Amino acid sequence: MMDNIITVKNLTKVIDNRVILKDINFDIKKNEVFVIVGGSGSGKTSITKHIIGLWKPTEGDIMINGESIVNLDKDKLNKIRMKMGYVFQEGALFDSLNVWENVGFYYIEHTNKSKDEILNIVRQKLKEVNLDESILGFMPSELSGGMRKRVGVARALAIDPEIIIYDEPTSGLDPITSRIIDNLILDLKNRLSITSIVVTHDMVSAFKIADRIMVLDKGHIEFIGTKEEFKSSKNPIVRSFIENTHIEY
């Protein structure tokens, strides 16, 4: 369908005779928040590595906006990657660079834009994640965990992506800061029409932000559906996520 921005078909990944992913099939629609949950080693991060082209499938296909990325050369793959931002689990900021250098890193390294031009872009991206330009000169060590996460989101936004992949965006954060990050993901979806893929263990977050949830177990899909379908599922693996989550719904 034309509204699918990502299509994964029959994705199988085998490393050293070990099956990491087996026959994975799903679509992600434009402007959707698609949440991937599963235990450690279930294959969540392996899927995102395929979507951004870091890994090639043993079998199957990955399409972005209808174009297969599996056999693209480096230049064409990089053009596709320019449509995608990635927010790493701990923010993964460069410790030796301050905030403006972290957020503006792509433009500093890969363009001829002036410092003033880059600073203007950085100010705008910080504003989009509700951070003030007064932190431009701060080092990552001077920021709270929540601020580091938001600076990481600002860096992902710097290239004006269509898609952002969030790896455990609320990991290590207190409940109040976690909900701030949830609201930011929803705000970017609604304001900038960004498609979001969120890998998380945080079911409170998943229930708040997800349009659909996919559950992985041992490299295969156990469930894909809406929050309501998730909550009413009789699948024992899905039930285990619900029963281990202290949440009213």
C-alpha angles and dihedrals in degrees: 000000000000094000092062110102094180128031123183115192127190091329113187125171124189122183120183091345090306117121107229096171127014125200097326116186127176144126129219118208126221113271092012127137102221113188122201118200133175142125124283110294094018093122103259097131091038089063093051090049088057093047093055092043099246090122129037117216122248085220135359137038142272119204127191113196088346095307121115111233097187099095102024119131118245096265095050091044091052090053089055091046089055086071091058133071124194126207110198124217098257095027087259093223119174103259094209094053127074124233098273092047091049095049093041094042096115092052093044093051103034109028140052095233116140122249090253092052091050092046090054090053091047093050090052093049092048089051090053090058093043097253124136123236088237087087094058092107097041121115118229090251089062094057130085119243092258093049091050089053091050092048086052089053090048089053090051089050093051093090093047094242127197091211132038123191114204118198109204093325094183097042112131094008128119117248095260094050090044090058089049089057090047090053090048092054090050093045092053090049092051099038102036100023091237119170110226131204109191123191108196148153090198106101093181087060093043093054091048101048109023126108086181135003127212119199119205127195125179093340100312136090116259097175144000121183149100124302089259092052089047092053093049096043118123092202105124093220091053090045090054090060091050096045092050092050118087099212137129115226 
